[in-house]
């Protein structure tokens, strides 16, 4: 996905990030382009990502906090499966846009570094991951309590949670509730800023 195009070249030439600018490889035109760090709060279904979102947004007024699920509907057409790579790429474009206003972005969603290895990745600075997690028994209970339209394969989610525990070193537990988890996540973001 190309985020920016040269305003001078015909036909259109995609700009590339270079030293705090978006630069044209053809004519040399350049414009300012911030590439700020991105913060990702990942977790398997049932971890509490959606539950913590509002508290995290309140705890981090200097950042833009989004649940990646908010854009699922536009990336699903007429009953087709979600175009996950396009969805994740769109969120990186949103993060780049927020950076132009000097705002950092925090995304909550079932993301892994490989899922963000898309063309728009070049427009975002360092990506920091934290794992929002809960015990497997609590995850089973949370998933079982969801309405049928939100059903998730518990075994698949338990396997994904186990994988995330192996690859994401920063872990925040949701045992104390959304407000406590949000406070811990906000402190993590501020340490990295």
C-alpha positions as CSV (number, residue, x, y, z in Angstrom):
1,X,0.0,0.0,0.0
2,X,1.4,3.4,-1.0
3,X,0.6,6.0,1.6
4,X,2.1,9.1,-0.2
5,X,2.7,10.1,-3.8
6,X,4.9,12.8,-5.3
7,X,3.0,16.0,-6.0
8,X,5.2,16.9,-8.9
9,X,5.8,13.7,-11.0
10,X,3.6,12.4,-13.8
11,X,2.7,9.6,-13.7
12,X,2.4,9.3,-10.0
13,X,5.5,8.1,-8.1
14,X,5.3,6.6,-4.6
15,X,7.2,8.5,-2.0
16,X,9.6,6.6,0.3
17,X,10.5,7.4,4.0
18,X,13.9,9.0,4.3
19,X,15.4,10.9,7.3
20,X,12.1,12.3,8.6
21,X,10.7,13.0,5.2
22,X,8.7,11.3,2.5
23,X,11.0,11.6,-0.5
24,X,10.4,11.0,-4.3
25,X,13.0,8.6,-5.7
26,X,12.4,10.2,-9.1
27,X,12.7,14.0,-8.8
28,X,13.9,14.3,-5.2
29,X,10.8,16.2,-3.9
30,X,10.5,15.7,-0.2
31,X,7.9,16.6,2.5
32,X,8.0,16.1,6.3
33,X,6.9,12.7,7.4
34,X,7.0,11.6,11.0
35,X,7.5,8.0,11.8
36,X,6.6,7.5,15.4
37,X,6.7,4.3,17.5
38,X,3.6,2.2,17.5
39,X,2.4,0.3,20.6
40,X,0.5,-3.0,20.1
41,X,-1.4,-4.7,22.9
42,X,-1.9,-8.2,21.7
43,X,-3.7,-11.2,23.1
44,X,-5.8,-14.2,22.2
45,X,-9.6,-13.9,22.4
46,X,-10.8,-13.6,25.9
47,X,-7.7,-11.8,27.2
48,X,-9.7,-8.6,27.8
49,X,-8.5,-6.3,25.0
50,X,-11.9,-4.9,24.2
51,X,-12.7,-4.6,28.0
52,X,-9.5,-2.6,28.7
53,X,-9.8,-0.3,25.6
54,X,-11.8,2.6,27.2
55,X,-9.8,2.6,30.4
56,X,-6.5,2.6,28.4
57,X,-7.7,5.5,26.3
58,X,-8.6,7.5,29.4
59,X,-5.2,6.6,31.0
60,X,-3.3,7.7,27.8
61,X,-4.9,11.0,26.6
62,X,-1.7,11.8,24.8
63,X,-2.1,8.7,22.5
64,X,-4.8,7.5,20.2
65,X,-6.0,4.1,21.3
66,X,-7.9,1.8,19.0
67,X,-9.4,-1.7,19.1
68,X,-8.5,-3.2,15.7
69,X,-11.9,-4.8,15.5
70,X,-13.5,-1.4,14.9
71,X,-12.6,-1.7,11.2
72,X,-13.5,-5.3,10.6
73,X,-16.9,-4.6,8.9
74,X,-15.4,-2.4,6.1
75,X,-12.9,-5.2,5.4
76,X,-15.7,-7.8,5.0
77,X,-17.8,-7.7,1.9
78,X,-21.1,-9.6,1.4
79,X,-20.3,-12.4,3.8
80,X,-16.7,-12.9,2.6
81,X,-14.0,-13.6,5.2
82,X,-12.1,-10.6,6.7
83,X,-9.2,-9.5,4.6
84,X,-6.8,-9.5,7.6
85,X,-3.7,-8.3,5.8
86,X,-5.6,-5.3,4.4
87,X,-7.1,-4.6,7.8
88,X,-3.7,-4.6,9.5
89,X,-2.2,-2.5,6.8
90,X,-5.0,0.0,7.1
91,X,-4.2,0.4,10.8
92,X,-0.6,1.1,10.1
93,X,-1.7,3.8,7.7
94,X,-3.9,5.3,10.5
95,X,-1.0,5.2,12.8
96,X,1.2,7.0,10.3
97,X,-1.6,9.6,9.9
98,X,-1.8,10.1,13.6
99,X,2.0,10.6,13.7
100,X,1.7,13.5,11.4
101,X,-0.2,15.3,14.1
102,X,2.4,14.2,16.7
103,X,0.2,11.5,18.3
104,X,1.3,8.0,19.1
105,X,-1.0,5.1,18.3
106,X,-1.9,2.1,20.6
107,X,-3.6,-0.8,18.8
108,X,-5.4,-3.5,20.7
109,X,-5.8,-6.7,18.7
110,X,-4.6,-10.2,18.0
111,X,-1.5,-9.0,16.3
112,X,2.0,-10.5,15.9
113,X,5.1,-8.9,14.3
114,X,4.7,-11.1,11.1
115,X,1.1,-9.8,10.6
116,X,2.5,-6.3,10.5
117,X,5.1,-7.1,7.9
118,X,3.2,-5.3,5.2
119,X,4.2,-2.5,2.8
120,X,2.8,0.3,5.1
121,X,5.1,-0.9,7.8
122,X,7.8,1.4,6.4
123,X,5.8,4.4,7.4
124,X,5.8,3.5,11.2
125,X,8.7,3.7,13.6
126,X,9.6,0.9,16.1
127,X,6.7,-1.4,17.0
128,X,6.5,-2.4,20.7
129,X,4.4,-5.3,21.8
130,X,2.8,-6.1,25.2
131,X,0.7,-9.2,25.8
132,X,-2.6,-8.8,27.6
133,X,-3.2,-12.2,29.2
134,X,-5.2,-14.2,31.6
135,X,-5.1,-17.8,32.9
136,X,-6.4,-20.5,30.6
137,X,-9.3,-21.3,32.9
138,X,-10.5,-17.7,32.9
139,X,-10.1,-17.5,29.1
140,X,-12.4,-20.6,28.7
141,X,-15.0,-19.1,31.0
142,X,-14.9,-15.7,29.2
143,X,-15.2,-17.4,25.8
144,X,-18.1,-19.6,27.0
145,X,-20.0,-16.5,28.3
146,X,-19.9,-14.7,25.0
147,X,-22.9,-14.5,22.8
148,X,-23.0,-17.0,19.9
149,X,-22.1,-14.5,17.3
150,X,-18.8,-13.9,19.1
151,X,-18.0,-17.6,19.5
152,X,-14.3,-18.5,19.3
153,X,-12.7,-21.9,19.2
154,X,-11.4,-22.2,22.8
155,X,-8.7,-24.7,21.9
156,X,-7.3,-22.5,19.1
157,X,-7.3,-19.5,21.3
158,X,-5.5,-21.4,24.1
159,X,-2.9,-22.5,21.6
160,X,-2.5,-18.9,20.3
161,X,-2.2,-17.6,23.9
162,X,0.6,-20.1,24.5
163,X,2.4,-19.0,21.4
164,X,2.1,-15.3,22.4
165,X,3.5,-16.1,25.9
166,X,6.6,-17.5,24.1
167,X,7.2,-14.6,21.8
168,X,6.0,-11.4,23.6
169,X,8.2,-10.7,26.6
170,X,6.1,-7.9,28.2
171,X,3.0,-9.5,29.8
172,X,0.2,-7.6,31.6
173,X,-2.4,-9.7,33.4
174,X,-6.1,-8.9,33.5
175,X,-6.7,-10.6,36.8
176,X,-7.2,-7.3,38.6
177,X,-9.7,-6.0,36.1
178,X,-9.6,-3.6,33.2
179,X,-8.7,-0.4,35.1
180,X,-5.6,-2.1,36.7
181,X,-4.5,-3.6,33.4
182,X,-5.0,-0.2,31.7
183,X,-2.8,1.6,34.3
184,X,-0.1,-1.0,33.8
185,X,-0.2,-0.7,30.0
186,X,-0.2,3.1,30.2
187,X,2.9,2.9,32.4
188,X,4.5,0.6,29.8
189,X,3.8,3.0,27.0
190,X,5.1,6.0,28.9
191,X,8.4,4.2,29.8
192,X,9.0,3.6,26.1
193,X,8.1,7.1,25.1
